[in-house]
Amino acid sequence: MRLFCFPHSGGSVGEYVRWADALPDIEVWGVQLPGRGARAEETPFTRMRELVDTLVAEVDFGTSFAFFGHSLGALVAFETARRLRDLGRPPPDRLFLSAAPAPQLPPRGIPASHLDDDGLITALEPSYGELAVELREDAELRELLLPGLRADLTLVESYRHEPHAPLACPMTVTGGTRDDLTREELEPWRVHTTGPFDLHLLPGGHFYLREQKAPLHSLLAHTISRRDLKP
């Protein structure tokens, strides 16, 4: 089974590729978007439709695979799954959607992509914590990361959910017990699948997947190995 991982705003695929050691029976693939990591010199996307159109045109996901997306990555994974289905291509066998409110809910927070660097870093502090501190102290890091982060925030702020028929694949939604994202914002993902749905709150904050990796890795391995992977 291939597990394609979609990073959060400003994120790179490196941390997901390192999951391979903890998930020996799963091929872990990172979806590296323009504007970060090895593709830092490329222009990042700021509109979801253009991003998803490019992904489905350029990536052969195969016929047996799952998606994992964290925060912004959850939206990208979800919209990519819907586009594959609408094109008549194989959709993922399962969606893992992490730390993202259901897309039909009103936008959270105040738009921040237009802020200057100091204002943007301040807006990032509640979720990004230590990284925000590093960005304040390191000019080279700001120059490297802020353009991609700003583009990703624009991507989120410009996103508008369009109702479509629900997917048929099973869906697992996860979040952190100390994140300010509530169960009431995660539970409404349920309407987007006719297949099995489950919701898990794991120890940690918005980046629970870094704070305590074992619970998430165990959940991924157990869920992918289950017989009900396909509806």
Order of alpha helices (4+ residues) and beta strands (2+ residues): beta-alpha-beta-alpha-beta-alpha-beta-alpha-alpha-alpha-beta-alpha-beta-alpha-alpha
